[in-house]
Amino acid sequence: MSTPLSHERIFAIVRRIPAGRVATYGQIARLVGRPKAARQIGYAMHRCPSGLPWHRVINAQGRISLPADSTSSLAQRRRLEDEGVVFIGGRIDLDRYGWRDEPVAD
């Protein structure tokens, strides 16, 4: 049985995503050393502290995971666009806007 994911560790990684870049839930899971925990990253993001750049976390298809046309989804898209991220057909080009980083040591 694996140990629970530390939300603080997840949030520390999300804080490192620079403006104009995005990371996927799966990418963050890999960076915390739990490559199969993308869903748990999503759960943690629902509890993120104020000021965390939550809007920079998207799904592996380059899409916003929130329900389309919801207030939160529209806010996420607007924040990303304000940072220069371009959507084409509702998707973000991960090759162009994806953030690259290395795992964090314990």
LINVENRA-V805240 format. One record per pair of residues at least 4 apart in sequence whose ideal C-beta (glycine too) atoms are under 7 Angstrom apart, sorted by the first residue. I is the first residue (numbers start at 0). J is the second residue. D is the distance in Angstrom with one decimal. If there is no record, write none. Layout:
BEGIN
i:I j:J d:D
i:I j:J d:D
END
This chain:
BEGIN
i:1 j:33 d:6.9
i:4 j:9 d:6.3
i:4 j:31 d:6.3
i:4 j:33 d:6.0
i:4 j:36 d:5.9
i:4 j:39 d:5.2
i:4 j:43 d:6.7
i:5 j:9 d:6.8
i:6 j:10 d:6.0
i:6 j:43 d:4.7
i:6 j:46 d:6.4
i:7 j:11 d:6.3
i:8 j:31 d:5.4
i:9 j:13 d:6.5
i:9 j:27 d:6.3
i:9 j:31 d:6.0
i:9 j:40 d:6.0
i:9 j:43 d:4.7
i:10 j:14 d:6.3
i:10 j:47 d:6.3
i:10 j:48 d:6.6
i:10 j:51 d:5.7
i:11 j:103 d:7.0
i:12 j:27 d:5.5
i:12 j:30 d:5.2
i:12 j:31 d:6.6
i:12 j:103 d:6.6
i:13 j:27 d:6.8
i:13 j:51 d:5.7
i:13 j:52 d:6.3
i:13 j:53 d:6.8
i:13 j:55 d:7.0
i:13 j:56 d:6.2
i:14 j:51 d:6.5
i:14 j:52 d:7.0
i:15 j:100 d:6.3
i:16 j:20 d:5.6
i:16 j:22 d:5.2
i:16 j:52 d:6.0
i:16 j:55 d:4.4
i:16 j:98 d:5.0
i:17 j:98 d:6.8
i:18 j:82 d:4.6
i:19 j:82 d:4.6
i:19 j:83 d:4.7
i:19 j:84 d:6.2
i:19 j:96 d:7.0
i:20 j:55 d:6.5
i:20 j:96 d:5.9
i:20 j:97 d:6.9
i:20 j:98 d:3.9
i:21 j:55 d:5.1
i:21 j:57 d:5.1
i:21 j:84 d:6.6
i:21 j:91 d:5.8
i:21 j:96 d:5.3
i:21 j:97 d:6.2
i:21 j:98 d:6.4
i:22 j:26 d:4.8
i:22 j:27 d:5.7
i:22 j:55 d:6.3
i:22 j:56 d:5.8
i:22 j:98 d:4.8
i:23 j:57 d:6.1
i:23 j:58 d:6.2
i:23 j:59 d:4.9
i:24 j:28 d:6.4
i:24 j:37 d:4.1
i:24 j:40 d:4.4
i:24 j:41 d:5.4
i:24 j:56 d:6.3
i:24 j:58 d:6.3
i:25 j:29 d:6.5
i:25 j:37 d:4.2
i:25 j:59 d:5.4
i:26 j:30 d:6.4
i:27 j:31 d:6.5
i:27 j:40 d:4.9
i:27 j:56 d:6.7
i:28 j:33 d:5.2
i:28 j:34 d:5.7
i:28 j:35 d:7.0
i:28 j:36 d:4.3
i:28 j:37 d:4.8
i:28 j:40 d:5.2
i:29 j:34 d:4.6
i:30 j:100 d:6.5
i:30 j:102 d:5.1
i:30 j:103 d:6.5
i:32 j:102 d:6.4
i:36 j:40 d:6.3
i:37 j:41 d:6.9
i:38 j:42 d:6.7
i:39 j:43 d:6.5
i:40 j:44 d:6.5
i:41 j:64 d:6.8
i:44 j:53 d:5.5
i:44 j:56 d:5.8
i:47 j:51 d:4.3
i:47 j:53 d:4.9
i:54 j:75 d:4.4
i:54 j:78 d:4.1
i:54 j:79 d:5.9
i:57 j:61 d:6.4
i:57 j:62 d:6.3
i:57 j:63 d:5.9
i:57 j:64 d:6.7
i:57 j:91 d:6.3
i:58 j:62 d:5.3
i:58 j:64 d:4.7
i:60 j:90 d:6.7
i:61 j:90 d:4.2
i:61 j:91 d:4.3
i:61 j:92 d:6.6
i:61 j:93 d:5.0
i:62 j:89 d:6.1
i:62 j:90 d:5.6
i:63 j:72 d:5.3
i:63 j:75 d:5.2
i:63 j:76 d:6.1
i:65 j:69 d:5.4
i:65 j:71 d:4.9
i:65 j:72 d:3.9
i:65 j:75 d:6.3
i:66 j:72 d:6.1
i:67 j:72 d:6.0
i:68 j:72 d:6.5
i:68 j:73 d:6.8
i:69 j:73 d:6.9
i:70 j:74 d:6.2
i:71 j:75 d:6.3
i:72 j:76 d:6.5
i:73 j:77 d:6.2
i:74 j:78 d:6.3
i:75 j:79 d:6.4
i:76 j:80 d:6.2
i:76 j:86 d:6.7
i:77 j:81 d:6.2
i:78 j:82 d:6.7
i:79 j:84 d:4.0
i:80 j:84 d:6.1
i:84 j:91 d:5.9
i:84 j:96 d:5.2
i:86 j:90 d:6.5
i:86 j:91 d:6.0
i:87 j:92 d:7.0
i:91 j:96 d:5.3
i:92 j:96 d:6.0
i:93 j:97 d:4.0
END
